[in-house]
Amino acid sequence: MNKTLLLFSLFISSCIFATAQPLPQVTPEQAGLDSHKLKNADDIIQLAIDKKEIPGAVLAVVRNGKMAYLKAYGNKQVFPTIIPMDVYTVFDLASCTKPLATAISAMILDERGLIGLHDNVNLYIPGFVNPNIRVINLLTHTSGLPSYAPETTIIKRYGKQNPVGFMQYIDSCKRDFAPGKGMEYSCLNFISLQHIIENVSGKSLRDFAKENIFDVLGMVHTDYNPTGEMLERCAPTSRLKGEAVLKGVVHDPLARLFNSGVSGNAGLFSDANDIAILVATIQNGGEWNGKRILKPETVKLMRTVPDSLKNFGRTLGWDMSSHYAGCKGTMLGPNTYCHTGYTGTSVVIDPDNDISIILLTNRVHPYDKGSVVKLRALVSDAVAESMKK
């Protein structure tokens, strides 16, 4: 890179930082937390690194609209070279894409009267089999759609990077149960939601979420298919067979192979600082720094399990009490809700105590063998224990 281009690049980066407005940072004590007890979370994360369950992590704790704790651990890359983790590292959020991009986008359209939660999916996706599947079933994983899709079958039938063909497969694939009669966590639900959002808005999910969520809140390091400075900040994920390690390319095969990285189930990249802004916005009734993305009533609706689906524990885009909700631990408030991502990410929000826990790891780096199931719960409990009584 020549000197002129380098200076221009640095100028652009400084402009980006100038427009970003991260949460105000306070000490744990100023947020009503015990910093000594928070060190238990440090020890838990470091032990996971020592046991090679993860290469590194970033932990952010948000309370009362302020960043009460932000720390990086270990390395963001261990192959082919070692690069230390830092708090500005951008992660492949995997399934945390579902609540942070897709579900919020769907609820924005619901607020505007452009879709209805109890409308049949085939009203927005013509040809969608089973007219009894409703938008609310997609959001709560109670549609009966299978959990995933056979990549080889879809490639043979429709080829790669064919979102229309992929949706045709979802349109007609065998359902596992009648809508509302069970809960099966399914990426196909949120890929279907993506198509509803795009058909109704006339924009890609990427553009809609960017214009209506991320740009509004000044989340400058949140996007699909990152490029430039954001790409440089990315933590790598897995090394594919015979290929290089993925970096800035979505790990999820359905998003990568069929939706060109922009997908309702996965594909969003972000860092702890940006996610902190979004969870603070949610905790503040959908508004932050004078900018509103959702009404307070919508935020409340999103964190509530629908009455007709109480047995399944899923809210509109989030998880409150299904068997996938272990990441929230056992000590937070009774209305805590959460979501996880396959790559090792998780977001936990406790509205009773106005505290949120963002734990970002790339546990799949470099060979997709790490584990964070236990780590997530332990970290949540450590943060909960740090709250001063």
N, C-alpha and C positions, 0 to 999 in steps of 0.2 A: 504494500500500500504506500503510495507516494505521500509526501508531507502535506500537500494541499488537501488530498482526500481524507487523510487522517484527521486534520484539523476540522474539516467539515463534519466528519463523523462524530467527533467529540462535541462540536457545537450542537448538533442535532440531539445527542444524548443529554446534554445539559438542558436543552429546551424541554425535553420530555420530563426530566426530573423537576424542572421549574413548574410544570403544570400539574404534577402529581401532588396530592395532599394526603400523606399518610396519616394514620391515627396519631394523636398526641401520645407520647410515651410518658409513663409515670413509673415510680418504683412499685414493687409488689405491695408494700405497706400502704402506699397512697391509694391503692385499689382494694384495700381490706384483705390482703393476702400476707401470709407469713413466708418471707423469702427463705428462711432456713428450711421450712418444710417443702418448699418448692424444689430444693436441691435433691429431694428424693426422686423427683422426676428426672433430674440430670443423671443420677446414678442408675436409674432403670434404663434410660436410653443408652448410656455408656456401656452397660452390661450387655445389651442387645448387640451393640457394635462389636464388643470384645468376643462375643459368641458367634460373630459373623452372620447374625440374623438379618442385619441391615448394614450397608456401607456407611450410612450417616443419616442425619435427620435435621429438621428445623421444627422447633416448637414455638408456637405463639399462643399466648393466653390473653384474651380480650375481656375486659370487665368495665361495665358502665361507660362504654364508648371509648375506652382508652386501652392502649397497648400496655398491659401490665407485666408482660414477660415475653422476651423474644431472644431465642438463642439457637445457634447452629452447633452441630456435633459431628465429629468424624469427617468423612470424605464424601463428596458428591460423585467422584469417579475413582475407581480402583483398577480399571482396565481400559486401554492398554497402559496408561500412566495414572499416577495418583494426583488428584486435585482436591484440595480441602473444601469442605462445605462452608457456605456463608449464608447469611440470613436473606440475601437477595436471590438465592437460587430459584430458578423456575422449574416446576415439576409437571410431569404428565399426570393430571388429576384422575385419569381413568374414569371410573363410575361416579366420582364426585361431580362430573359434568352433568349428571342427571338432575340433581337439585339446583346447582348453581347457575346453570345456563338454560336447560330445557324446561324444567318445571316452572321457573320464574317467568320465562318467556311465554309459556302457555297461560299462566295466570294473568299476565299483562293483557293478553288477548281476551281472556275471560272478562277482566275488568272493563274492557272496551266494548263488550257485547258482541265480539266477533266470533267467539266460540262459546259453547255452553258445556259445563262439566257433565251434565246428564244427557248431552246429545249423543246420538249414535255415531261411531267412528266413520261409518260409510257415508255420512253426510258431508264429510270433508275429504275422505279418500274413496272415491267411487270404485266399486268393485270389491271393497273389503268384505270378506266372507264373515258371516255371523253378524246379523244386524243388531244383535242384543249387546254387543260390546260397546261400552260407552267411554267417553274421554276419561271419566273418573276411574274406570277400571284400568286404563293404561297408567295413570299416575300412581295408583296404589298396588300395581302388580297383581290385580285380581281379574285379569282378562281371560286367562286360560291359555295365552300364548306360551309356547315352550321357552325355556330359559335362554337358549342360544340357537344358532343355526349352523348346519354343516357346511363348512367353507368349500370343501371339494365339490359337493353337489351344486352349490350356487355358481361356482366358477365354470363347471361343465355346462350348466344350463344357460347362464347369462354372461359369463366372462367377468373380468375384474373391472372395478371402477364403473359400475353400472347401477347407480342408485335406483333407477326406475325398475330394472330387472330384479334387484334385491327386494324392493317393495312388493313386486308381484309375487315373489316367493312368500313373503310375510302375509300378503293378502289371503293366500289360499292354503298355508301350511296347516297341518292338523293341530287342533286345539286340545289341550290336556284336560280341561274341565269347563263347565258352563260358567259364564261371567258371574262374578260375585260369589261363587261357591267354593273358592279356594284362593290361595296366594302362592304364586311361584315367581320369584324374582327373575325378571326377564329383560335382557337388553332389547328384545324386539318391541316391547312396550314403548320404550323411549325413542326408538328409531321411528316407530309409527307416529309418536307425538311430534317428532321432527318434521315429518311430512305434513302433518296438520298445520303446524306453525308456518311452514314454507308455503303451503297452498293458500292459506288464508291471508298471510301478510304480503305475499308476492316477493319475499326476500329469502335469502339463504338463512339458515339458523345462525350462522356465523355473523352475518351482517345485522340481523335483527337483535341478537343478544348484545352485540357491540354497541349499536346505536341506542338501545333502550335500557341497558344495564351498565355495561363496563365504561363506556365513554361518559355517561351521565355522572357516574361516581368517581371518575378520574382514575380508574383501574388501568394503568398504562402498561402493565406487564401481564395482561390476561387476554388470551386470544387462542384461536386454533391455528395450526400450521405456523408456528413462530418463525420469524426471520430476523436478520440483523442482530442488534444488541440483545434482544430477547432470546434468540437462538443461542447466542454465546453463553447466556446465563443458565441454560437448561442442564438439568441433571440427566445423564444418559440412563437408559433402561437396559433392556436385554440385548445380548448378542445373538442375532438370528443365525441359524445354521448356514455356514458358508458365506456369511455376510458380516458387515461391520456392526458395531454396537449402535442401536437406535438412539438418536439424540435429536430432540425436536420433532420427531416423527411419532405419531401415536402408537402405543404398544398394542392396543386392542385390535385383533385381526379383522373384525367386521368393519370397524371404522377405517382401518388402514387399507384394506383390500377392496372395499365396495363403496365407501363414501368419501374417498379422497381426503380422509383426515378430519372432515367436518361431519360429526354424527351426533345424534341425540343421546346416545348411550355413553360415549367417550370421545376424547379428542381435545378437550379444553386443557390449556396450560396456564399456570399462574404461580404466584409466589405468596408467601405468608403475609406480606404487607398488604397486598391487594385483597386477599381473602378476608383479612381482618376488617377491611373497610366494608366488605359486603355483609359479614356477619353483624357488624355494628349497625349497619343499615337495617337489617332484619330485626335486630333487637330494639331498634328505635322506631318500630312501626312502619318500616319501608322508606324512611327518609334519612338523609345524611347530608350535613353541610349545606342545608337549604335545597337539596336536590331529592326529589321523590321518585321512586321506581314502582312502589306498590302502595295501596291503601292499607291502613292499619287492620281493617277488617279482613283483607286478603291475607296478610301475614298471619293473623290468628287462624284463619281457615287452613292455611298451609301446614300449620303445626298441630292440627287436630285430626284424629282418626275419625273418618265419617261414621255416623251412627250405624248405618247399614252394613259396615265392614269392620265393626269393633273387634271381631275375633282374630283379625289378621295383623293388627298392630302397625299398619302402614298409613302414613299421612299422605298429603298431596305432594309427592316428590321426596319425602323424608321417611325415616324409620323411627318409630317410637318404642315398639316392644316386640318386634318379630325376632326370630332366632338369628338375624343378622345384626342386631343392635348391641352386641356385646362390647363394642368400642366405647360405649358411654360409661362402662364400669358399673359400680353398684352404689355409689355414694352421692351422686348428684341429685338434683331436684326431681320430683315425680313427673314433671312435664318435659324432661330432657328429650331431645330428638337428635338424630345424627345421620351420617352417611359415610360410607367407606369407598375406596377405590382399589382395584386389583393391584396396582403398582406399589401400594403401600401408603396411601393418603387417607386422611379421615378428618371430618369436621363434626364437632359435638357442640350443641347449643343448649344451654340450660336457662330458660326464661325466668325461672323462679329466683335464681341467684344472679341473673344478668351476667353470666360468665360463659365464654366460648373457648373451646380448646381446638386448636388447629395443629395437627401432627402430620408433617409431610416427610415421607421417606421414599427412596427408590429401591425398595427391598428386592425388586426383580433384577437389579444390576449385580453382576453381569450375566448370570446364568439362570435367572428365574427360579432361585431355590430359597430365597429368604422368607422369613415369616414375621408377621406383626400382629397376629390375632391376640396373643396374650399381652404384648407390649401396649397396644392401644388401651386396653382396659386398665392396666396398671398405671399408665400415665394419667388417665382420667381420674382414677382414684387418688393419685398423689396430688393432683391439682385441687380436687375436692377437699382433701384433708388440709390443704393450705389456707382454706377460707377461715378467717377468724370468726369464732363463735360470738 
